[in-house]
Amino acid sequence: MFSTADLCDSYRDEISVLNTPLNSYGGVDIFSGEVVTLKLNRDNRALVEMLKREEGRGRVAVIDVDKAFYAVVGDTLMGYAHKNGWAGLVINGYVRDTKITRDIDVGLLAIGTCPRKSFEENSSYRDIPLNFGGIEFRSGDYIYVDSDGVVVSDKRLIGDGIE
């Protein structure tokens, strides 16, 4: 187990702290892992494919949709994430189906909820730096999440996966 407060105390010069509050909608409130970044423009097809077809290996997907008021994750994608071993999803955007997602053993942080999804088809970009909440997220970074907040480091501070 870990605490983001303890990580901040022990690694104060080696971590960044998300300065935007996100809400927890998953079945796990404490999780950590290697970051995989994904930039979406409302269209979540790339996220669907990643969660459905790729082994998560305890990693955490960090998804930026620029706070667009559309849900990019719901119960189906959370089911894929759980089945394929993703530790969590951190979204600069919105989610839906939260009565169900709260019962799936994967971490899920987002700004809030929105019942609609987008049907637009747009480009997405994987493994590019993402900037939100005062942090630059890069694939290969390590993220640590608990009820106190989100901490990111460019190196592994503790073990990966659900703690």
C-alpha positions as protocol buffer text, in pm:
chain_id: "A"
residue {
  index: 1
  type: MET
  ca { x: 0 y: 0 z: 0 }
}
residue {
  index: 2
  type: PHE
  ca { x: 101 y: 360 z: -46 }
}
residue {
  index: 3
  type: SER
  ca { x: -24 y: 706 z: 33 }
}
residue {
  index: 4
  type: THR
  ca { x: 17 y: 999 z: -204 }
}
residue {
  index: 5
  type: ALA
  ca { x: 79 y: 1219 z: 101 }
}
residue {
  index: 6
  type: ASP
  ca { x: 374 y: 999 z: 201 }
}
residue {
  index: 7
  type: LEU
  ca { x: 504 y: 1000 z: -157 }
}
residue {
  index: 8
  type: CYS
  ca { x: 488 y: 1381 z: -157 }
}
residue {
  index: 9
  type: ASP
  ca { x: 685 y: 1390 z: 168 }
}
residue {
  index: 10
  type: SER
  ca { x: 947 y: 1138 z: 58 }
}
residue {
  index: 11
  type: TYR
  ca { x: 991 y: 1246 z: -305 }
}
residue {
  index: 12
  type: ARG
  ca { x: 900 y: 1617 z: -298 }
}
residue {
  index: 13
  type: ASP
  ca { x: 1156 y: 1710 z: -564 }
}
residue {
  index: 14
  type: GLU
  ca { x: 1078 y: 1413 z: -790 }
}
residue {
  index: 15
  type: ILE
  ca { x: 700 y: 1427 z: -826 }
}
residue {
  index: 16
  type: SER
  ca { x: 423 y: 1642 z: -967 }
}
residue {
  index: 17
  type: VAL
  ca { x: 79 y: 1671 z: -809 }
}
residue {
  index: 18
  type: LEU
  ca { x: -237 y: 1710 z: -1017 }
}
residue {
  index: 19
  type: ASN
  ca { x: -389 y: 2045 z: -923 }
}
residue {
  index: 20
  type: THR
  ca { x: -732 y: 1974 z: -1071 }
}
residue {
  index: 21
  type: PRO
  ca { x: -970 y: 1767 z: -861 }
}
residue {
  index: 22
  type: LEU
  ca { x: -1102 y: 1455 z: -1032 }
}
residue {
  index: 23
  type: ASN
  ca { x: -1378 y: 1228 z: -905 }
}
residue {
  index: 24
  type: SER
  ca { x: -1353 y: 853 z: -857 }
}
residue {
  index: 25
  type: TYR
  ca { x: -1604 y: 640 z: -1050 }
}
residue {
  index: 26
  type: GLY
  ca { x: -1429 y: 302 z: -1050 }
}
residue {
  index: 27
  type: GLY
  ca { x: -1432 y: 8 z: -815 }
}
residue {
  index: 28
  type: VAL
  ca { x: -1075 y: 79 z: -699 }
}
residue {
  index: 29
  type: ASP
  ca { x: -978 y: 402 z: -523 }
}
residue {
  index: 30
  type: ILE
  ca { x: -606 y: 333 z: -478 }
}
residue {
  index: 31
  type: PHE
  ca { x: -406 y: 237 z: -786 }
}
residue {
  index: 32
  type: SER
  ca { x: -75 y: 297 z: -958 }
}
residue {
  index: 33
  type: GLY
  ca { x: 114 y: 199 z: -1268 }
}
residue {
  index: 34
  type: GLU
  ca { x: 308 y: 301 z: -1573 }
}
residue {
  index: 35
  type: VAL
  ca { x: 137 y: 571 z: -1779 }
}
residue {
  index: 36
  type: VAL
  ca { x: 11 y: 529 z: -2136 }
}
residue {
  index: 37
  type: THR
  ca { x: -111 y: 860 z: -2284 }
}
residue {
  index: 38
  type: LEU
  ca { x: -392 y: 903 z: -2533 }
}
residue {
  index: 39
  type: LYS
  ca { x: -520 y: 1231 z: -2679 }
}
residue {
  index: 40
  type: LEU
  ca { x: -878 y: 1209 z: -2808 }
}
residue {
  index: 41
  type: ASN
  ca { x: -1098 y: 1458 z: -2988 }
}
residue {
  index: 42
  type: ARG
  ca { x: -1436 y: 1329 z: -2861 }
}
residue {
  index: 43
  type: ASP
  ca { x: -1394 y: 1008 z: -3065 }
}
residue {
  index: 44
  type: ASN
  ca { x: -1307 y: 722 z: -2830 }
}
residue {
  index: 45
  type: ARG
  ca { x: -1244 y: 450 z: -3092 }
}
residue {
  index: 46
  type: ALA
  ca { x: -869 y: 442 z: -3023 }
}
residue {
  index: 47
  type: LEU
  ca { x: -939 y: 397 z: -2651 }
}
residue {
  index: 48
  type: VAL
  ca { x: -1189 y: 119 z: -2723 }
}
residue {
  index: 49
  type: GLU
  ca { x: -930 y: -65 z: -2934 }
}
residue {
  index: 50
  type: MET
  ca { x: -654 y: -17 z: -2677 }
}
residue {
  index: 51
  type: LEU
  ca { x: -860 y: -143 z: -2382 }
}
residue {
  index: 52
  type: LYS
  ca { x: -1023 y: -425 z: -2579 }
}
residue {
  index: 53
  type: ARG
  ca { x: -716 y: -564 z: -2754 }
}
residue {
  index: 54
  type: GLU
  ca { x: -411 y: -476 z: -2545 }
}
residue {
  index: 55
  type: GLU
  ca { x: -283 y: -633 z: -2225 }
}
residue {
  index: 56
  type: GLY
  ca { x: -282 y: -363 z: -1960 }
}
residue {
  index: 57
  type: ARG
  ca { x: -13 y: -527 z: -1743 }
}
residue {
  index: 58
  type: GLY
  ca { x: -110 y: -300 z: -1452 }
}
residue {
  index: 59
  type: ARG
  ca { x: -66 y: 19 z: -1654 }
}
residue {
  index: 60
  type: VAL
  ca { x: -278 y: 334 z: -1625 }
}
residue {
  index: 61
  type: ALA
  ca { x: -426 y: 505 z: -1930 }
}
residue {
  index: 62
  type: VAL
  ca { x: -420 y: 885 z: -1906 }
}
residue {
  index: 63
  type: ILE
  ca { x: -671 y: 1027 z: -2152 }
}
residue {
  index: 64
  type: ASP
  ca { x: -713 y: 1392 z: -2249 }
}
residue {
  index: 65
  type: VAL
  ca { x: -1030 y: 1506 z: -2426 }
}
residue {
  index: 66
  type: ASP
  ca { x: -993 y: 1874 z: -2334 }
}
residue {
  index: 67
  type: LYS
  ca { x: -1291 y: 1854 z: -2099 }
}
residue {
  index: 68
  type: ALA
  ca { x: -1533 y: 1801 z: -2391 }
}
residue {
  index: 69
  type: PHE
  ca { x: -1878 y: 1735 z: -2246 }
}
residue {
  index: 70
  type: TYR
  ca { x: -1914 y: 1382 z: -2383 }
}
residue {
  index: 71
  type: ALA
  ca { x: -1859 y: 1054 z: -2202 }
}
residue {
  index: 72
  type: VAL
  ca { x: -1554 y: 868 z: -2331 }
}
residue {
  index: 73
  type: VAL
  ca { x: -1573 y: 575 z: -2087 }
}
residue {
  index: 74
  type: GLY
  ca { x: -1865 y: 371 z: -1959 }
}
residue {
  index: 75
  type: ASP
  ca { x: -1935 y: 21 z: -1837 }
}
residue {
  index: 76
  type: THR
  ca { x: -1827 y: -153 z: -2161 }
}
residue {
  index: 77
  type: LEU
  ca { x: -1481 y: 4 z: -2171 }
}
residue {
  index: 78
  type: MET
  ca { x: -1434 y: -52 z: -1799 }
}
residue {
  index: 79
  type: GLY
  ca { x: -1519 y: -419 z: -1858 }
}
residue {
  index: 80
  type: TYR
  ca { x: -1247 y: -438 z: -2126 }
}
residue {
  index: 81
  type: ALA
  ca { x: -1000 y: -263 z: -1895 }
}
residue {
  index: 82
  type: HIS
  ca { x: -1072 y: -512 z: -1616 }
}
residue {
  index: 83
  type: LYS
  ca { x: -1055 y: -816 z: -1843 }
}
residue {
  index: 84
  type: ASN
  ca { x: -720 y: -708 z: -1987 }
}
residue {
  index: 85
  type: GLY
  ca { x: -546 y: -607 z: -1665 }
}
residue {
  index: 86
  type: TRP
  ca { x: -545 y: -225 z: -1671 }
}
residue {
  index: 87
  type: ALA
  ca { x: -499 y: -74 z: -1324 }
}
residue {
  index: 88
  type: GLY
  ca { x: -688 y: 244 z: -1401 }
}
residue {
  index: 89
  type: LEU
  ca { x: -799 y: 525 z: -1627 }
}
residue {
  index: 90
  type: VAL
  ca { x: -745 y: 896 z: -1555 }
}
residue {
  index: 91
  type: ILE
  ca { x: -954 y: 1118 z: -1781 }
}
residue {
  index: 92
  type: ASN
  ca { x: -951 y: 1492 z: -1842 }
}
residue {
  index: 93
  type: GLY
  ca { x: -1315 y: 1452 z: -1944 }
}
residue {
  index: 94
  type: TYR
  ca { x: -1635 y: 1273 z: -1855 }
}
residue {
  index: 95
  type: VAL
  ca { x: -1772 y: 922 z: -1801 }
}
residue {
  index: 96
  type: ARG
  ca { x: -2111 y: 749 z: -1783 }
}
residue {
  index: 97
  type: ASP
  ca { x: -2273 y: 430 z: -1652 }
}
residue {
  index: 98
  type: THR
  ca { x: -2125 y: 506 z: -1310 }
}
residue {
  index: 99
  type: LYS
  ca { x: -2366 y: 284 z: -1117 }
}
residue {
  index: 100
  type: ILE
  ca { x: -2197 y: -5 z: -1299 }
}
residue {
  index: 101
  type: THR
  ca { x: -1840 y: 129 z: -1324 }
}
residue {
  index: 102
  type: ARG
  ca { x: -1822 y: 162 z: -945 }
}
residue {
  index: 103
  type: ASP
  ca { x: -1851 y: -218 z: -924 }
}
residue {
  index: 104
  type: ILE
  ca { x: -1565 y: -292 z: -1166 }
}
residue {
  index: 105
  type: ASP
  ca { x: -1224 y: -345 z: -1006 }
}
residue {
  index: 106
  type: VAL
  ca { x: -1040 y: -81 z: -1208 }
}
residue {
  index: 107
  type: GLY
  ca { x: -959 y: 275 z: -1101 }
}
residue {
  index: 108
  type: LEU
  ca { x: -1149 y: 547 z: -1287 }
}
residue {
  index: 109
  type: LEU
  ca { x: -1097 y: 919 z: -1235 }
}
residue {
  index: 110
  type: ALA
  ca { x: -1276 y: 1187 z: -1438 }
}
residue {
  index: 111
  type: ILE
  ca { x: -1405 y: 1541 z: -1412 }
}
residue {
  index: 112
  type: GLY
  ca { x: -1765 y: 1425 z: -1387 }
}
residue {
  index: 113
  type: THR
  ca { x: -2046 y: 1242 z: -1562 }
}
residue {
  index: 114
  type: CYS
  ca { x: -2231 y: 1297 z: -1888 }
}
residue {
  index: 115
  type: PRO
  ca { x: -2489 y: 1052 z: -2025 }
}
residue {
  index: 116
  type: ARG
  ca { x: -2416 y: 1114 z: -2393 }
}
residue {
  index: 117
  type: LYS
  ca { x: -2126 y: 992 z: -2600 }
}
residue {
  index: 118
  type: SER
  ca { x: -1991 y: 1138 z: -2921 }
}
residue {
  index: 119
  type: PHE
  ca { x: -2045 y: 974 z: -3256 }
}
residue {
  index: 120
  type: GLU
  ca { x: -1788 y: 1190 z: -3434 }
}
residue {
  index: 121
  type: GLU
  ca { x: -1491 y: 1027 z: -3605 }
}
residue {
  index: 122
  type: ASN
  ca { x: -1172 y: 1218 z: -3537 }
}
residue {
  index: 123
  type: SER
  ca { x: -801 y: 1156 z: -3507 }
}
residue {
  index: 124
  type: SER
  ca { x: -639 y: 1041 z: -3186 }
}
residue {
  index: 125
  type: TYR
  ca { x: -277 y: 1045 z: -3076 }
}
residue {
  index: 126
  type: ARG
  ca { x: -107 y: 792 z: -2852 }
}
residue {
  index: 127
  type: ASP
  ca { x: 213 y: 825 z: -2652 }
}
residue {
  index: 128
  type: ILE
  ca { x: 234 y: 1204 z: -2686 }
}
residue {
  index: 129
  type: PRO
  ca { x: 284 y: 1440 z: -2391 }
}
residue {
  index: 130
  type: LEU
  ca { x: -45 y: 1555 z: -2238 }
}
residue {
  index: 131
  type: ASN
  ca { x: -81 y: 1868 z: -2028 }
}
residue {
  index: 132
  type: PHE
  ca { x: -365 y: 1921 z: -1783 }
}
residue {
  index: 133
  type: GLY
  ca { x: -402 y: 1989 z: -1413 }
}
residue {
  index: 134
  type: GLY
  ca { x: -54 y: 2142 z: -1392 }
}
residue {
  index: 135
  type: ILE
  ca { x: 119 y: 1820 z: -1501 }
}
residue {
  index: 136
  type: GLU
  ca { x: 284 y: 1703 z: -1818 }
}
residue {
  index: 137
  type: PHE
  ca { x: 198 y: 1333 z: -1850 }
}
residue {
  index: 138
  type: ARG
  ca { x: 425 y: 1120 z: -2068 }
}
residue {
  index: 139
  type: SER
  ca { x: 398 y: 755 z: -2159 }
}
residue {
  index: 140
  type: GLY
  ca { x: 647 y: 573 z: -1939 }
}
residue {
  index: 141
  type: ASP
  ca { x: 588 y: 800 z: -1636 }
}
residue {
  index: 142
  type: TYR
  ca { x: 447 y: 646 z: -1319 }
}
residue {
  index: 143
  type: ILE
  ca { x: 120 y: 755 z: -1162 }
}
residue {
  index: 144
  type: TYR
  ca { x: -4 y: 701 z: -807 }
}
residue {
  index: 145
  type: VAL
  ca { x: -367 y: 764 z: -711 }
}
residue {
  index: 146
  type: ASP
  ca { x: -551 y: 755 z: -379 }
}
residue {
  index: 147
  type: SER
  ca { x: -829 y: 952 z: -212 }
}
residue {
  index: 148
  type: ASP
  ca { x: -591 y: 1244 z: -145 }
}
residue {
  index: 149
  type: GLY
  ca { x: -491 y: 1299 z: -505 }
}
residue {
  index: 150
  type: VAL
  ca { x: -280 y: 1210 z: -806 }
}
residue {
  index: 151
  type: VAL
  ca { x: 101 y: 1206 z: -804 }
}
residue {
  index: 152
  type: VAL
  ca { x: 321 y: 1155 z: -1111 }
}
residue {
  index: 153
  type: SER
  ca { x: 693 y: 1077 z: -1138 }
}
residue {
  index: 154
  type: ASP
  ca { x: 920 y: 1008 z: -1430 }
}
residue {
  index: 155
  type: LYS
  ca { x: 1054 y: 708 z: -1240 }
}
residue {
  index: 156
  type: ARG
  ca { x: 900 y: 419 z: -1052 }
}
residue {
  index: 157
  type: LEU
  ca { x: 869 y: 498 z: -681 }
}
residue {
  index: 158
  type: ILE
  ca { x: 691 y: 180 z: -565 }
}
residue {
  index: 159
  type: GLY
  ca { x: 543 y: -135 z: -724 }
}
residue {
  index: 160
  type: ASP
  ca { x: 305 y: -122 z: -1022 }
}
residue {
  index: 161
  type: GLY
  ca { x: -59 y: -221 z: -1046 }
}
residue {
  index: 162
  type: ILE
  ca { x: -336 y: -211 z: -797 }
}
residue {
  index: 163
  type: GLU
  ca { x: -187 y: -164 z: -455 }
}
